[in-house]
Amino acid sequence: MNVLSPADLRLILPEIGLTTFAFVVLILSAAWPVERRRAIGLMSMVALAATTVLLVLMRGGAVAPDGASAATGFPGIGGVATFAADGFAFYFKLIVLVAGLLSIAMSIRYLDYEKIQAGEYYALILLAVVGMMFMASGTDFTVLYIGLELMALSVYVLVGFIKHNRKSNEAALKYFLLGAFSSGIFLYGVSLIYGTTGSTNLAVINQRIMAGVDSPRLLAVGVIFVTVGLAFKVAAVPFHMWTPDAYEGAPTAVTAFMSTAVKASAFAMALRIFLGGLMGLSADWTPLVALLAAASMTLGNVTAVLQDNVKRMLAYSSIAHAGYILMGLVAIGAAAPGSEVYGLSTRQFGLVAIVVYIGVYTFMNLGAFALVVMMRREDRIGDRIEDFTGVGRTHPWFGFAMLVFMLSLAGIPCTAGFMGKWWLFGAAVKSGYGWLAVVAVLNSAISLYYYIRLVVAMYMGTPREEAAPASTPAIVAVVTVSLAFTLIVGIWPGPFFELARVALLPLGP
């Protein structure tokens, strides 16, 4: 019988602290009057910042500088660890913590405009972040699923938080129903994998797959169902139906949180599963993922061209970017043993490409949504392209920031988005999927049209007095941090790529 030890609890100190504060926030929300609830948002930002510092201190004190060692804990059946505090988890936890912090920063004034200022909003974001942190560290299907559902249930409520808005209610209902359906599919796939391998632990599953199972066809069906469940979470075609409505109907700050932190944690979970548990079946799932990638890029970009709502446009853009990231997973699955690129194995190259792109996508997308939040006023939603007409001429800083974010999303050189796509496309080519890289390049050219269309409206249209953005110190800080990151990584990407490489060493060659 395995007994929980203090060493195990030490591994989840950041999660324990953040969960505790989320319950404190709920108590304060019930006790404090409405006019004091904005302070809860500031306190939540402090809590996320403190959790980030604690995570960094724990990482520095517990793991060797080369990132090769990793702390594991919470042994399950057979004494195999179900939780890993390795460099991979550290990297993704940093991403979701920063995304949560910046999302709350852009939420405080926005909630006033929507008349939904409430402490429960901040508590739900904190709990969602806790779930995402477990998704990054879980090495067992049980831990991963608990983290997934904690995240998903919190986000379902956040999407429908504007209770007096019909679009928000409709978006939450669609997201909940389809999300519950996808969770059922995912669980059924897990049950089939458990039935054929006799374990829910990813390391044990991988060992038994390599040794051979009695029912390989049943195992293959289970892998397909798990892939479908994960494809829904990352908004890959054809499991993307919820994305445009959910992104448009949700509060804009929640949309920013969904498109960055939720996507990052879903990909972290997918990487854990495919690399840690299903790598022995890479020849089977790689072609499937390649088809999902090509379909997501193509449908996402082509449909985005038709949108006149910025949030829906960025929703379809998010679908396309999920396709780009899936290219890295294809490269991992198809990697030829022994091949090297820039001193990395092809598999490591694909891994680095994925995590780097998720990092840069987080910042450039948060910055873009922060600028959309700035367009919200008491009498205007401000999320249509026509609402941005002339803003670049009347507010040069606003226009420049949006220009950089749009160019980065399109993958133009000297931006972080270009460096991320360069590695993803290179990973696909080096793994023998050159056709997929060609599809990605063509789709990037298509995406340039709808990104530039917004820029053209800002600089070429006639300025309108009612279109002036409303800035606050918190939102300006979000945009500034995102802008600086996008430009610095685009011009000097070396340190960031090195950080990603070190973070991924524990996952092996």
Secondary structure, 3 states (H helix, E strand, C coil): CCCCCHHHHHHCHHHHHHHHHHHHHHHHHHHCCHHHCHHHHHHHHHHHHHHHHHHHHHHHHHCCCCCCCCEEEEECHHHCEEEEECHHHHHHHHHHHHHHHHHHHHHHHHHHHHCCCCHHHHHHHHHHHHHHHHHHHECEHHHHHHHHHHHHHHHHHHHCCCCCCHHHHHHHHHHHHHHHHHHHHHHHHHHHHHHHHCCCEHHHHHHHHHHCCCCHHHHHHHHHHHHHHHHHHCCCCCCCCCHHHHHHHCCHHHHHHHHHHHHHHHHHHHHHHHHHCCHHHHHHHHHHHHHHHHHHHHHHHHHHCCCCEHHHHHHHHHHHHHHHHHHHHHHHHHCCCCCEECCEEHHHHHHHHHHHHHHHHHHHHHHHHHHHHHCCECCECCCEHHHHCCHHHHCHHHHHHHHHHHHHHHCCCCCHHHHHHHHHHHHHHHCCCHHHHHHHHHHHHHHHHHHHHHHHHHHHCCCCHHHCCCCCHHHHHHHHHHHHHHHHHHHCCHHHHHHHHHHHHHHCC
